[in-house]
Amino acid sequence: MSNVLGRKIEERRDAGVLGDVPQGLRAMFDHYDHHGLLGNPLTLRAILGREPRSLRAYLEELARGDPAGFGEQG
């Protein structure tokens, strides 16, 4: 993010951000925090019907005000 935006971005975690969520949902988020959220690129490609963008490409689109990735349309 810092490279794309040209400024330092720091991670911050707010302890109470989840508020009052069901225990099962909290357990799921805790699992993802510790183990990550793995996926299959073939499955993602099939769901999207196209090649998925990289995180960097998506952040670049957001930075230029083009979150859908349509390019410059005047």
RATA-V338258 format. One record per backbone hydrogen bond with DSSP energy under -0.5 kcal/mol. NH is the residue of the N-H (numbers start at 1). CO is the residue of the C=O. E is the energy in kcal/mol with one decimal. If there is no record, write none. Layout:
[[NH,CO,E] [NH,CO,E]]
//
This chain:
[[5,1,-2.8] [6,2,-1.9] [7,2,-0.8] [14,12,-0.5] [15,13,-0.7] [17,14,-1.8] [19,16,-1.1] [21,19,-1.2] [26,22,-2.2] [27,23,-2.6] [28,24,-1.9] [29,25,-2.3] [30,26,-2.5] [31,27,-2.2] [32,28,-2.4] [33,29,-2.5] [34,30,-1.8] [35,31,-2.7] [36,32,-2.4] [38,36,-0.6] [41,39,-0.5] [44,40,-2.3] [45,41,-2.4] [46,42,-2.1] [47,43,-2.5] [48,44,-2.7] [49,45,-2.2] [50,45,-0.8] [58,54,-2.2] [59,55,-2.7] [60,56,-2.4] [61,57,-2.0] [62,58,-2.4] [63,59,-2.5] [64,60,-1.5] [65,62,-1.7] [66,61,-3.7] [69,66,-1.8]]
//
